[in-house]
Amino acid sequence: MATTKEIEQEEQRRWKPLPEWSAVKWHDGLVTREFVTQEQEEALEANAIHAVARFVAEQVPYYQDLFKRLGISADDIRRPEDLLKLPVLTRSDVQEHKASLCARALPEGQRVASMVKTSGSTGQPVEVYHSSRSAMMFPILKQRQMRWARIDPMGRIGMIRPPKDLPRGPEGGLLEEGETCERDTWSVQVGPYFQTGRLVGFSNRNDVDRQVDWVEEQRLDYLLGHAAELEHLAFGFQDRQPPEGLRGIFAIAQQLAPEMRQRIERTFSLDVQENYGFNEIGIVATRCVEGGRYHVNAEHCLVEIVDDDGYPCAPGERGHVVTTTLVNAAMPLIRYDSGDLAEAVGGPCPCGRSLPAFGDIHGRYRRLLDLPSDTFRYWNALRTALGDLPENLSKPLRQYQLHQYRDGSYELRIVTAGALPAAFSERVQAVWAAAASDPPSLAIRVVDEIPRPRGGKFQDFTSDFSPT
């Protein structure tokens, strides 16, 4: 009987490299890393961490000053536990010390490849430079996720995303509503390395029912989109048969709440594939369908789940996701606080992979900082209620957003494809009333459209207390 590793190696061989990349063994190396022993994994982590420490001590002014203040040297940072000697790096730190966090010189053969922006908790952007090696890791790690999902590389994949994140339209500009972009390969996702099927794209600016029609028309094998967009599609498919031939769904760029996952998987009868990452680092981890945990891409970064004081959480405890880049020499971030909360886990994963892992992601704690203390009790109760709606109540629903006003009241904004039954409001209000002894008022308002922020990601919760 083949071992788990041998099965995974055979799966990788289904991906046929293009002739010019046939000698590259990066992807084979990922398979090998997934099945090393614990002792081997610890040694690989130690070597990578010490290499980063040596580099920043020589080339990065911010860490040179930090090491001097703390009275330590690169040789004091040799293992993951040694990182506890360093403070957690916050988004504010990166905003304030951007210049001194950049390396004076990069290793031979590397260059600065890109700069990414992400909005900070204060509304000021966080800007991070990525080296060519760091940028190269995105498609390589994306292919790992697709291999784990057992997809056919020659299948047809469709993407529903903001126009700026899609290939250009037929006339060479950003994709207009109603337009479809087409490419011969998936290179925008998995790089130029493999023979693949066709890719088609559609703007998320199209209304939900038009997106549903498009998914049916395109006869897709695989569908990729923001978590919220996939939930909207699930609403749209409630009175239709699941698209014939669809074999896989990939959620990206947003937290996938349990209720969202449940609705999408129930509607399409498929597991939702998901990875976790953020612009400052890249793809941090991939969710394992078998174990329900997120396996860290250990070649790319190291993850700690820590408490408010920066110390490790025990398995089962919830803490901050703190990440150290292992490949980005352009602007190395060590112990960078992502702003997300997740659970620490222990023990082996049922899938047999030995990569480090963490558990369920519980969202961004920064969103909680400026909000009244009971805000997410009400939001979670409402989201659960919407997730549990029977089909006869949810069938006309297409999108929803809960907004919190500064006076403490709330408004549930909904987009529909027809009149909602009176029982919809009755059920939602009953769940809301049961969330607390004296809940704030909730208005339910049907709207034609729910505006999106500049970045294009749909937000299912907004608040006057936290404008970003």
RODO-2510 file (C-alpha; in nm, 4 decimals, decimal comma):
residues 468
     n   res          X          Y          Z
     1     m     0,0000     0,0000     0,0000
     2     a     0,1319     0,3430    -0,0926
     3     t     0,2292     0,5768     0,1892
     4     t     0,0672     0,9184     0,2307
     5     k     0,3841     1,0779     0,0983
     6     e     0,3889     0,8523    -0,2085
     7     i     0,0246     0,9376    -0,2808
     8     e     0,1095     1,3068    -0,2632
     9     q     0,4111     1,2633    -0,4893
    10     e     0,1929     1,0873    -0,7447
    11     e    -0,0563     1,3733    -0,7232
    12     q     0,2212     1,6224    -0,7962
    13     r     0,3193     1,4231    -1,1069
    14     r    -0,0283     1,4943    -1,2494
    15     w     0,0909     1,8529    -1,2914
    16     k     0,2934     1,8506    -1,6135
    17     p     0,5657     2,1188    -1,6252
    18     l     0,6191     2,3270    -1,9341
    19     p     0,9459     2,2334    -2,1118
    20     e     1,1311     2,5458    -1,9972
    21     w     1,0516     2,4631    -1,6330
    22     s     1,1019     2,0865    -1,6432
    23     a     1,4259     2,1027    -1,4440
    24     v     1,2787     2,3070    -1,1586
    25     k     1,2086     2,0960    -0,8478
    26     w     1,0564     2,3610    -0,6195
    27     h     0,7151     2,1958    -0,6118
    28     d     0,8617     1,8512    -0,5453
    29     g     1,0436     2,0073    -0,2513
    30     l     0,7131     2,1221    -0,1048
    31     v     0,5862     1,7647    -0,1068
    32     t     0,8997     1,6448     0,0718
    33     r     0,8661     1,9146     0,3394
    34     e     0,5097     1,8068     0,4153
    35     f     0,6233     1,4711     0,5503
    36     v     0,9503     1,5290     0,7371
    37     t     0,9819     1,4088     1,0935
    38     q     0,9277     1,6443     1,3857
    39     e     1,3011     1,6516     1,4501
    40     q     1,3715     1,7377     1,0865
    41     e     1,1063     2,0110     1,0902
    42     e     1,2561     2,1647     1,4039
    43     a     1,6023     2,1628     1,2474
    44     l     1,4758     2,3258     0,9265
    45     e     1,2953     2,5947     1,1255
    46     a     1,6033     2,6610     1,3382
    47     n     1,8271     2,7000     1,0333
    48     a     1,5820     2,9374     0,8659
    49     i     1,5314     3,1525     1,1762
    50     h     1,9027     3,1836     1,2439
    51     a     1,9629     3,2800     0,8799
    52     v     1,7009     3,5554     0,9056
    53     a     1,8527     3,6804     1,2315
    54     r     2,2006     3,6963     1,0774
    55     f     2,0712     3,8799     0,7722
    56     v     1,8760     4,1471     0,9602
    57     a     2,1663     4,2017     1,1994
    58     e     2,3864     4,2830     0,8996
    59     q     2,1473     4,4619     0,6630
    60     v     1,8358     4,6004     0,8379
    61     p     1,8789     4,9167     1,0490
    62     y     1,5621     4,8613     1,2521
    63     y     1,6837     4,5254     1,3824
    64     q     2,0385     4,6456     1,4276
    65     d     1,9057     4,9115     1,6660
    66     l     1,6650     4,6680     1,8317
    67     f     1,9330     4,4039     1,8947
    68     k     2,1603     4,6722     2,0392
    69     r     1,8889     4,7989     2,2758
    70     l     1,8093     4,4462     2,3915
    71     g     2,1761     4,3478     2,4294
    72     i     2,1486     4,0467     2,2002
    73     s     2,3100     3,9306     1,8777
    74     a     2,2020     3,7169     1,5837
    75     d     2,3543     3,4134     1,7542
    76     d     2,0992     3,4514     2,0323
    77     i     1,8195     3,3821     1,7810
    78     r     1,8636     3,0208     1,6757
    79     r     1,5274     2,8482     1,7417
    80     p     1,1597     2,9429     1,7350
    81     e     1,1521     2,9872     2,1131
    82     d     1,4352     3,2402     2,0866
    83     l     1,1987     3,4739     1,9055
    84     l     1,0395     3,5424     2,2441
    85     k     1,3421     3,7611     2,3146
    86     l     1,2043     4,0053     2,0564
    87     p     0,8904     4,2176     2,0935
    88     v     0,5894     4,1700     1,8714
    89     l     0,6023     4,3980     1,5669
    90     t     0,2802     4,5941     1,5213
    91     r     0,1288     4,7553     1,2152
    92     s     0,1994     5,0934     1,3731
    93     d     0,5663     4,9933     1,4024
    94     v     0,5767     4,9127     1,0318
    95     q     0,4073     5,2405     0,9450
    96     e     0,6490     5,4409     1,1596
    97     h     0,9707     5,2560     1,0727
    98     k     0,9105     5,1610     0,7101
    99     a     1,2437     5,2997     0,5865
   100     s     1,4583     5,1397     0,8559
   101     l     1,2836     4,8009     0,8097
   102     c     1,4107     4,7854     0,4510
   103     a     1,7356     4,6023     0,3883
   104     r     2,0326     4,8056     0,2658
   105     a     2,1325     4,5261     0,0268
   106     l     1,9709     4,2004    -0,0810
   107     p     2,1360     3,8586    -0,1228
   108     e     2,2956     3,7947    -0,4576
   109     g     2,0424     3,7221    -0,7295
   110     q     1,7507     3,8881    -0,5493
   111     r     1,5852     4,2233    -0,6080
   112     v     1,2923     4,4273    -0,4842
   113     a     1,0008     4,2948    -0,6876
   114     s     0,6894     4,4689    -0,5580
   115     m     0,5327     4,6896    -0,2964
   116     v     0,1958     4,6067    -0,1424
   117     k    -0,0392     4,8267     0,0566
   118     t    -0,2920     4,7297     0,3166
   119     s    -0,5065     4,9669     0,5170
   120     g    -0,4078     5,0077     0,8806
   121     s    -0,6350     5,0302     1,1821
   122     t    -0,5992     5,4081     1,1753
   123     g    -0,6806     5,4311     0,8064
   124     q    -0,3149     5,4924     0,7149
   125     p    -0,1813     5,2304     0,4738
   126     v     0,0833     4,9798     0,5689
   127     e     0,3361     4,9490     0,2865
   128     v     0,5644     4,6463     0,2566
   129     y     0,8250     4,5685    -0,0087
   130     h     0,8652     4,2102    -0,1277
   131     s     1,1770     4,0563    -0,2722
   132     s     1,1690     3,8574    -0,5947
   133     r     1,1952     3,5353    -0,3934
   134     s     0,9059     3,6337    -0,1683
   135     a     0,6859     3,7311    -0,4626
   136     m     0,7687     3,4033    -0,6372
   137     m     0,6271     3,2059    -0,3438
   138     f     0,2644     3,3060    -0,4073
   139     p     0,2021     3,0916    -0,7185
   140     i     0,4163     2,8085    -0,5817
   141     l     0,2169     2,7925    -0,2584
   142     k    -0,1109     2,8375    -0,4455
   143     q    -0,0302     2,5274    -0,6472
   144     r     0,0240     2,3385    -0,3206
   145     q    -0,3325     2,4268    -0,2182
   146     m    -0,4682     2,3121    -0,5536
   147     r    -0,2739     1,9875    -0,5294
   148     w    -0,4203     1,9220    -0,1865
   149     a    -0,7667     1,9884    -0,3330
   150     r    -0,6988     1,7191    -0,5962
   151     i    -0,8011     1,9376    -0,8867
   152     d    -0,7418     1,8535    -1,2504
   153     p    -0,4777     2,0987    -1,3816
   154     m    -0,6393     2,0895    -1,7250
   155     g    -0,9810     2,1916    -1,5946
   156     r    -1,1568     2,5228    -1,6548
   157     i    -1,1380     2,7707    -1,3672
   158     g    -1,3516     3,0797    -1,3200
   159     m    -1,2794     3,3778    -1,0967
   160     i    -1,5294     3,6333    -0,9652
   161     r    -1,3284     3,9199    -0,8216
   162     p    -1,2964     4,3004    -0,8247
   163     p    -1,1931     4,4197    -1,1726
   164     k    -0,8510     4,5343    -1,0507
   165     d    -0,7732     4,1755    -0,9447
   166     l    -0,8712     4,0171    -1,2754
   167     p    -0,6898     3,9921    -1,6084
   168     r    -0,7760     4,2724    -1,8482
   169     g    -1,0977     4,2705    -2,0471
   170     p    -1,1474     4,2166    -2,4216
   171     e    -1,0480     4,5779    -2,5018
   172     g    -0,7446     4,5765    -2,2732
   173     g    -0,8988     4,7794    -1,9905
   174     l    -1,0489     4,6865    -1,6555
   175     l    -1,3324     4,4415    -1,6940
   176     e    -1,6701     4,6115    -1,7407
   177     e    -1,9987     4,4763    -1,6083
   178     g    -2,1193     4,1932    -1,8292
   179     e    -1,7744     4,1310    -1,9814
   180     t    -1,5745     3,8085    -1,9475
   181     c    -1,1972     3,7931    -1,9625
   182     e    -1,0325     3,4748    -2,0904
   183     r    -0,6816     3,3351    -2,0708
   184     d    -0,5304     3,0150    -2,2082
   185     t    -0,3632     2,9271    -1,8790
   186     w    -0,3987     2,9608    -1,5007
   187     s    -0,0622     3,1371    -1,4793
   188     v    -0,2185     3,4257    -1,2860
   189     q    -0,2810     3,1708    -1,0077
   190     v    -0,0101     2,9042    -1,0233
   191     g     0,2626     3,0791    -1,2196
   192     p     0,4065     2,9970    -1,5616
   193     y     0,5325     2,6544    -1,4617
   194     f     0,2633     2,4052    -1,5708
   195     q     0,0350     2,3039    -1,8517
   196     t    -0,3147     2,4086    -1,7414
   197     g    -0,6642     2,4588    -1,8700
   198     r    -0,8362     2,7892    -1,9444
   199     l    -0,9158     3,0683    -1,7006
   200     v    -1,2170     3,2996    -1,7250
   201     g    -1,3011     3,5971    -1,5081
   202     f    -1,6098     3,8014    -1,4215
   203     s    -1,6424     4,1201    -1,2195
   204     n    -1,8020     4,1092    -0,8759
   205     r    -1,9633     4,4408    -0,9704
   206     n    -2,2235     4,2405    -1,1597
   207     d    -2,5374     4,1742    -0,9575
   208     v    -2,5667     3,8352    -0,7908
   209     d    -2,8216     3,6843    -1,0306
   210     r    -2,6039     3,7837    -1,3288
   211     q    -2,3116     3,6120    -1,1584
   212     v    -2,5234     3,3007    -1,1110
   213     d    -2,6136     3,3021    -1,4810
   214     w    -2,2462     3,3454    -1,5710
   215     v    -2,1356     3,0488    -1,3583
   216     e    -2,3930     2,8303    -1,5310
   217     e    -2,3033     2,9568    -1,8788
   218     q    -1,9293     2,9034    -1,8382
   219     r    -1,9567     2,5337    -1,7420
   220     l    -1,6743     2,5644    -1,4936
   221     d    -1,4778     2,2876    -1,3296
   222     y    -1,3576     2,5179    -1,0514
   223     l    -1,4720     2,8487    -0,9062
   224     l    -1,2631     3,0996    -0,7115
   225     g    -1,3909     3,4088    -0,5315
   226     h    -1,4040     3,6120    -0,2120
   227     a    -1,5800     3,4317     0,0709
   228     a    -1,8679     3,6822     0,0716
   229     e    -1,9155     3,6499    -0,3051
   230     l    -1,9413     3,2723    -0,2746
   231     e    -2,2053     3,3074    -0,0057
   232     h    -2,4005     3,5439    -0,2323
   233     l    -2,3799     3,2879    -0,5121
   234     a    -2,5056     3,0216    -0,2721
   235     f    -2,8108     3,2400    -0,2048
   236     g    -2,8592     3,2810    -0,5793
   237     f    -2,8458     2,9070    -0,6451
   238     q    -3,1090     2,8209    -0,3833
   239     d    -3,3817     2,7851    -0,6454
   240     r    -3,1558     2,6273    -0,9089
   241     q    -2,9650     2,3058    -0,9447
   242     p    -2,5925     2,3300    -0,8576
   243     p    -2,3924     2,4037    -1,1727
   244     e    -2,3328     2,0854    -1,3644
   245     g    -1,9703     1,9750    -1,3640
   246     l    -1,8451     2,2064    -1,0865
   247     r    -1,5815     2,0096    -0,8951
   248     g    -1,4165     2,2568    -0,6597
   249     i    -1,4642     2,5922    -0,4856
   250     f    -1,1865     2,8170    -0,3542
   251     a    -1,2547     3,0974    -0,1040
   252     i    -0,9965     3,3745    -0,0922
   253     a    -0,9177     3,7129     0,0619
   254     q    -1,1736     3,7102     0,3453
   255     q    -1,2499     3,5182     0,6604
   256     l    -1,4906     3,2347     0,5896
   257     a    -1,7246     3,2223     0,8901
   258     p    -1,8658     2,8782     0,9830
   259     e    -2,2165     2,9832     0,8782
   260     m    -2,0873     3,0980     0,5405
   261     r    -1,8978     2,7731     0,4889
   262     q    -2,2053     2,5718     0,5842
   263     r    -2,4315     2,7513     0,3357
   264     i    -2,1824     2,7310     0,0470
   265     e    -2,1048     2,3645     0,1031
   266     r    -2,4723     2,2760     0,1457
   267     t    -2,5708     2,4549    -0,1744
   268     f    -2,2934     2,3200    -0,3966
   269     s    -2,2327     1,9840    -0,2218
   270     l    -1,8591     2,0568    -0,2280
   271     d    -1,5945     2,1282     0,0345
   272     v    -1,4747     2,4874     0,0281
   273     q    -1,0972     2,5086    -0,0155
   274     e    -0,9335     2,7949     0,1709
   275     n    -0,5922     2,9400     0,2475
   276     y    -0,4957     3,2124     0,4908
   277     g    -0,2636     3,5029     0,4315
   278     f    -0,2232     3,8774     0,4153
   279     n    -0,0403     4,1187     0,1898
   280     e     0,2464     4,1889     0,4282
   281     i     0,3577     3,8229     0,4266
   282     g     0,1789     3,6366     0,1453
   283     i     0,0103     3,2958     0,1686
   284     v     0,0703     3,1931     0,5288
   285     a    -0,1223     2,8664     0,5548
   286     t    -0,3629     2,6324     0,3775
   287     r    -0,6683     2,4839     0,5454
   288     c    -0,6736     2,1056     0,5646
   289     v    -1,0158     1,9627     0,4822
   290     e    -0,9388     1,6436     0,6741
   291     g    -0,8180     1,8033     0,9963
   292     g    -0,9908     2,1411     0,9836
   293     r    -0,6650     2,3108     1,0821
   294     y    -0,4433     2,5498     0,8878
   295     h    -0,1072     2,4022     0,7891
   296     v     0,1631     2,6685     0,7824
   297     n     0,3704     2,7065     0,4673
   298     a     0,6860     2,6473     0,6687
   299     e     0,9174     2,7145     0,3747
   300     h     0,7787     3,0681     0,3595
   301     c     0,7085     3,1797     0,7164
   302     l     0,6787     3,0837     1,0811
   303     v     0,3589     3,1342     1,2825
   304     e     0,3086     3,1776     1,6556
   305     i    -0,0271     3,1921     1,8352
   306     v     0,0414     3,4150     2,1345
   307     d    -0,1442     3,5871     2,4175
   308     d    -0,1712     3,9620     2,4744
   309     d     0,1807     3,9652     2,6222
   310     g     0,3379     3,7836     2,3269
   311     y     0,3783     3,4424     2,4920
   312     p     0,2674     3,1106     2,3384
   313     c    -0,0903     2,9951     2,3836
   314     a    -0,1627     2,6379     2,4904
   315     p    -0,3552     2,4100     2,2526
   316     g    -0,7185     2,5111     2,2520
   317     e    -0,6485     2,8694     2,3567
   318     r    -0,7229     3,1639     2,1320
   319     g    -0,4487     3,4174     2,0602
   320     h    -0,2898     3,6595     1,8161
   321     v    -0,1519     3,5281     1,4857
   322     v     0,2098     3,6460     1,4841
   323     t     0,4153     3,5707     1,1727
   324     t     0,7845     3,5820     1,0813
   325     t     0,8835     3,5930     0,7159
   326     l     1,1607     3,3514     0,6166
   327     v     1,2119     3,4567     0,2542
   328     n     1,1468     3,8294     0,2173
   329     a     1,4894     3,9896     0,2346
   330     a     1,3600     4,3221     0,1000
   331     m     1,1655     4,4081     0,4163
   332     p     1,1897     4,1290     0,6755
   333     l     0,9101     4,1286     0,9321
   334     i     0,9850     3,9335     1,2492
   335     r     0,7004     3,8488     1,4897
   336     y     0,4568     4,0630     1,2941
   337     d     0,1097     4,0813     1,4471
   338     s    -0,1395     4,0169     1,1677
   339     g    -0,4272     4,1551     1,3705
   340     d    -0,6083     3,8198     1,3509
   341     l    -0,7098     3,5794     1,6259
   342     a    -0,6797     3,2018     1,5925
   343     e    -0,6658     2,8905     1,8092
   344     a    -0,3472     2,7070     1,8982
   345     v    -0,3522     2,3319     1,8263
   346     g    -0,1424     2,0337     1,9267
   347     g    -0,0912     1,6761     1,8150
   348     p    -0,0807     1,5240     1,4668
   349     c    -0,3267     1,6050     1,1894
   350     p    -0,5388     1,3194     1,0448
   351     c    -0,4079     1,4051     0,6970
   352     g    -0,0603     1,2787     0,7903
   353     r     0,1224     1,6005     0,7035
   354     s     0,3754     1,7178     0,9590
   355     l     0,3713     2,0889     0,8748
   356     p     0,3108     2,3185     1,1751
   357     a    -0,0516     2,4197     1,2147
   358     f    -0,3029     2,6363     1,3968
   359     g    -0,6787     2,6081     1,4386
   360     d    -0,9891     2,8079     1,3604
   361     i    -0,9501     3,1755     1,2718
   362     h    -1,1768     3,4035     1,4722
   363     g    -1,1382     3,7268     1,2809
   364     r    -0,9584     4,0537     1,3313
   365     y    -0,9311     4,1723     1,6874
   366     r    -0,8631     4,5260     1,5612
   367     r    -1,2248     4,5387     1,4540
   368     l    -1,3196     4,4909     1,8195
   369     l    -1,1001     4,7593     1,9694
   370     d    -1,3259     5,0591     1,9135
   371     l    -1,6609     4,8816     1,9254
   372     p    -1,9038     4,8559     2,2177
   373     s    -1,8341     4,5392     2,4131
   374     d    -2,1475     4,3448     2,3114
   375     t    -2,1268     4,4236     1,9405
   376     f    -2,0188     4,0825     1,8203
   377     r    -2,2606     3,8993     2,0454
   378     y    -2,5416     4,0531     1,8402
   379     w    -2,3582     4,0112     1,5102
   380     n    -2,2831     3,6454     1,5742
   381     a    -2,6440     3,5800     1,6792
   382     l    -2,7687     3,7448     1,3616
   383     r    -2,5228     3,5620     1,1379
   384     t    -2,6219     3,2310     1,2961
   385     a    -2,9880     3,3137     1,2366
   386     l    -2,9229     3,3923     0,8702
   387     g    -2,7166     3,0761     0,8349
   388     d    -2,9975     2,8634     0,9775
   389     l    -3,2782     3,0127     0,7709
   390     p    -3,4921     2,7505     0,5971
   391     e    -3,4963     2,7806     0,2201
   392     n    -3,8526     2,9103     0,2056
   393     l    -3,7387     3,2179     0,4027
   394     s    -3,3978     3,2732     0,2467
   395     k    -3,4752     3,2039    -0,1204
   396     p    -3,5155     3,5728    -0,2261
   397     l    -3,2097     3,6847    -0,0218
   398     r    -2,8975     3,7783    -0,2187
   399     q    -2,6773     3,9974     0,0060
   400     y    -2,6841     4,1300     0,3596
   401     q    -2,4877     4,3764     0,5698
   402     l    -2,5292     4,4702     0,9346
   403     h    -2,4467     4,8318     1,0178
   404     q    -2,3964     4,9711     1,3663
   405     y    -2,4800     5,3370     1,4245
   406     r    -2,3069     5,5547     1,6788
   407     d    -2,6233     5,5791     1,8901
   408     g    -2,6012     5,2009     1,9436
   409     s    -2,8806     5,1012     1,7086
   410     y    -2,8359     4,8596     1,4172
   411     e    -2,9651     4,8225     1,0650
   412     l    -2,9744     4,5033     0,8613
   413     r    -2,9470     4,5991     0,4947
   414     i    -3,0559     4,3327     0,2502
   415     v    -3,0627     4,2975    -0,1268
   416     t    -3,3302     4,0630    -0,2572
   417     a    -3,4519     3,9145    -0,5836
   418     g    -3,8147     3,9449    -0,4773
   419     a    -4,0360     4,0034    -0,1761
   420     l    -3,9271     3,8386     0,1477
   421     p    -4,1984     3,6635     0,3480
   422     a    -4,3051     3,8331     0,6699
   423     a    -4,1699     3,5334     0,8601
   424     f    -3,8183     3,6387     0,7603
   425     s    -3,8290     3,9568     0,9686
   426     e    -4,0132     3,7821     1,2493
   427     r    -3,7471     3,5141     1,2775
   428     v    -3,4554     3,7601     1,2594
   429     q    -3,6090     3,9891     1,5199
   430     a    -3,6787     3,6948     1,7510
   431     v    -3,3161     3,5808     1,7388
   432     w    -3,1988     3,9382     1,7917
   433     a    -3,4257     3,9809     2,0957
   434     a    -3,2930     3,6586     2,2461
   435     a    -2,9269     3,7665     2,2135
   436     a    -2,9423     3,9768     2,5327
   437     s    -3,1876     4,0858     2,8003
   438     d    -3,2122     4,4375     2,6593
   439     p    -3,0829     4,4348     2,3004
   440     p    -3,0469     4,7527     2,0933
   441     s    -3,2991     4,8224     1,8217
   442     l    -3,2617     4,6490     1,4838
   443     a    -3,4166     4,7899     1,1683
   444     i    -3,4448     4,5736     0,8573
   445     r    -3,4238     4,7636     0,5300
   446     v    -3,4361     4,6328     0,1734
   447     v    -3,1965     4,8247    -0,0536
   448     d    -3,1130     4,8118    -0,4225
   449     e    -2,7388     4,7916    -0,3650
   450     i    -2,4879     4,7646    -0,0805
   451     p    -2,1898     4,9876    -0,1615
   452     r    -1,8411     4,8400    -0,1454
   453     p    -1,5290     5,0089    -0,0100
   454     r    -1,2601     5,1237    -0,2511
   455     g    -1,0758     4,7903    -0,2462
   456     g    -1,3799     4,6051    -0,3787
   457     k    -1,4244     4,3522    -0,0957
   458     f    -1,7816     4,3183     0,0209
   459     q    -1,8203     4,3905     0,3939
   460     d    -2,0990     4,2107     0,5777
   461     f    -2,0486     4,4203     0,8930
   462     t    -1,9772     4,7919     0,9177
   463     s    -1,9800     5,0334     1,2083
   464     d    -1,9697     5,4067     1,2696
   465     f    -1,7267     5,3289     1,5537
   466     s    -1,4767     5,1625     1,3197
   467     p    -1,4864     5,3295     0,9774
   468     t    -1,2068     5,1123     0,8334
***
